[in-house]
């Protein structure tokens, strides 16, 4: 395996590391953290605190970068034996293990530093947020439901974002957090369907590998239903206006589309369902929530 450095060692190092952690996938969880942040600001004084919003962004990206780097490092031997993942940077040597750990270390330090700048409660809870990020990659080695661990890890985002603004616990944020976690855990069921044969051959555990693709897709559909219910609950709990409800209609339509194009005997459009549709869901709901809050009096 050749050695490639993280930021600071050779041309292309940053680009390779960003490919490793798939930085573009921040589009899934970050919009929901913004929804929580802006709603908390609206309830507090109806004014956007741009410094806090920036620090929330840094926390989210930093923690997610750490999580993805750990995931790739821990799974590199599994990835090497799976044709779909054999081209990943740690397998090919585009990024070395040492470089990946260095990048992960920098990311978690950035996360903890941003949390410290927010408020004492965020700093105190920040180490707890790191735990599921490390546990998740190992989940496929001891449970058929690693997707639930991923969901728990993702649920932290909106909860932490709300704490960043108020410094206090919020059950509204918990509702949104569980909606995000169940949503992401659900579409991870879809994503895992493409690796059933490789996972079974290697003894990697997942719902599709253990129970089959049809069961996994039904689980994903059930997750979409539960997510919708939680988002409706969140809208009611926060007394949302018309535009957020329009956003929920868009989300429901996207869910229906997503679960129509992926079938047990036809996974050819899986990437469209996983990447395009779910990215659209997060961005659309955030934009509708933002418009709703601005119409109701949130000031910039």
N, C-alpha and C positions, 0 to 999 in steps of 0.2 A: 504494500500500500504506500503510495507516494504521500509526501507531506505537503499540505497546503495550509497557510496560516489564516487565522482570523484577522479582522481589521488590524492592519499595521505591518504586514509582512511581505506581500507581493501583489503585483497588479491582478485584479480580478478576485481578490480574496473576499472583499465585502460582498460582491455579487454572488459568489459561490455560497457564502454563509447564508445570505438572504434566501437563496434557492433552497438551502437545506432546511430552514425553518419555515419556508412557505409563507413569507411575511404577508402576502396578499390575502391569506385566509383570515386576517384580522377583521375582514368585512363581515364575518359571521357574528362575532360576539360584541365587537366595539359599538355598533349602533344601539344595542340594548343598554350598554353602559351609559351611553349618551342620553338615552331616554330617561334612565333613572336619575342621572345627574341633573338634567334640565328640569325634570319634574320636581325634584327636591328643591332646586333653586326657585322654581315658581312658587312652591308652597312656603318657602322661607321669606322671600322679599320681592319675588317677581323680577329679579334682576340676574342676568348671566354674569357669573364671576369667571372671567376668562383665565385667570391664573389657575383656579381650581380645575377648570375644564382641561387645561393643558396638563396638569399633574395627573389627572385621571387617565388621560390618553397615554402618558408616559408609563404609568402603572400597568395599564392593560397591555400595551405593546411589550413592555419589559417582561412581565410575567409570562405572557404567551410565548415570547421568544425563548425564554428559559425552558418552558414546558416542551416546546417542539424540539429544541436541541437535546434535551434529556431523552425524549422519545426516540429520536434518531440514533443517539448513542447506544441506548439500552437495547434497541431492536436491530442493530446493524447486522448481526449474524443471521437473524431471521430474514431480514431484507435481502441479504445476499443469496438466499436459497429460494426466493420468490421471484419468478421472471418479471412480474409487474414492478417490483421495487429494486431489482438488481442494478438499476442505473442511478440510484440515489448517491449523493455526494460522498457519504462516508464509505460506501461500498466501492465506488470507483477510485477513491483517493483524491477527489477534487477538494475535499476538506479532510484534514486529519482528525483523529480522535482528540488529540491534544488541543487543536484549534477549536474544535466544537465545545470542549469543556471550558476553554477560556472564554469563548463567546457566551456560553451559558452562565458562567460566573459573572461576567460583566453585566449581562441582562438582569440577573437577580439582584445585584448590587444597585443597579439603576432603579429597579422596582422598589427595593427597600428604602432607598434614598428619597424617592418621590413620595412614598407613603409617610415617611418621617416629616416631610414638608407639609403634609395635609393636616393631620392632627394626631394627638397621642393615641387615640383608639385605633386609628388605621395602622400606625406603627406597631402597636401591641398585637394586632390580629394578623398582620402581614405574614409572619412566619407560618401561621396556620394555613394560609392560602397556598403556600408553597407545597405542602404535604401531598395533596391529591395530584398535583402536577407530576410528582415523582412516582407515586404509587401507580398511576394509570398505565404506564408502559409495562409494568410487571403484571397488571391485572389479567392479561391474556394468558398468563402462565398458571393462574390458580383459580380462575372463575370463568364460567361461560357468559358472564355478563359484564365484561370490561366497559361496555358502552354506558353502564350506569355510573361507573367511576368517572368517565369523561363528562357525563352530564353534571355530576356533582361539582367537578372542577369548573365547568363553565357557569354554573349557577352563582359562583362567587362574584362574578363581574358586576352585575347590577346591584347586588347587596353592598359590595365594597364601594361602588360609586356613590350610592346614597349616603353611606357613612362618611365618605370624603367631604360631602357638603354639610351635613348636619352634625356629625360626630355622635349621632344617636341611632339606636336600632330602629328599623322600620319594617313592619309586616307587609306594607305595600311593596317594598323592595324585595322581600322574600317571595311574594307571589310572582313578581316579574322574574326573579332569579330562577325559580322552579320552572317557569314557562320556558326560559332560555335553555336550561339544563335538559329538560325533557325533549325539547325540540332538537337540540344538537345530538343528544343521545339517540334519538329516533332516526335522524338521517345518517348517523354513523352505522346503524343497522343496515341501511341501504348500501352504504359504501363497502361494508365488510362482505357483502354478497359476492363481490368479484374475486375474493381470495379464498373461497370455500375449499377448492381442491388443494391449494398450497397449504392452507391452514391445517386441514385434516392430515396431510402427509407429514407435516412437521409437529403435529400435536399442539398447535396454537388454538386456544380456546376462544370461541365467540358464539353468539346466538345462531348465525347461519351455519357455522361448522357443526354445531351440536344438534340443532333442531331442523336445519334445512332452510333453503332460500324462501319458500312460501311462508313459513312461520316468521322469518325475519321481516318480510315485507308487511305482514299483518301487524307485527309489533310496531313497525314504523308508522303504519296508518293509525294505530291506537295512540301512539305518541302524538301524532298531529292533532287528533281529537282532544286529547288532554291539554295539549299546548293551547289550542283555541279556547278551551274553557277557562284556562288560567289567565289568558290575555283579556278575555271578557271580564273576568273577576277583577283584574287589575284596572281596567277602564272604569268599572263601576266604583271601585275603592278610591280611585283618585279623581272621581267626578269629571271624567274626560269629556271633551266636547265633540262636535260633529266630525271633525277631521280625523281624530284617532279612530272613531268608529268606521269611517271610510277606509282607513288603513287596515282595520281588522277584516273588512270585506275583501280587500285585496289579498290579504294573507290567506284567507280561506280559499279564494279562487286559485292561488298559487299552490296551496296544499293539494287541492283536487287535481290540478294539472300534474304536479310532481308524481302523485301516486297513480296516475293514469298511464304515464309513459314508461314506467318501469314494471315489468312483469317477470314472474319466476322463470319463464322460458325465453325471455328477451331482455338482456341487460345492456343492449347496445346504446341506449340513451341514458345510461346511469350517470355519466359525467354531467349531462345537461340537467338532470334532476338534482345531483349533489351540489355542483358548483354554481351553475347559472341560476337555477330556481331559488336555492337557499340564499345566495347572495342577494338576489332581487328581494326576497322576503325581508331581510334585515334592513336593507337600505330604504325600501318603500315604507316600512312601518316607522322607521326613524323620521323620514321626511314628513309623513303625515302627523306624527307626534309633535314634531317641531312646529309645523304650521299651526296645529291645534293650540299649542302653548303660546305662540306669538299672537294669535287671534284673541286669546283669552287674557292677554296682558303681559306676557313675558317681555321684558325689555333687554336690549343688547347694550 
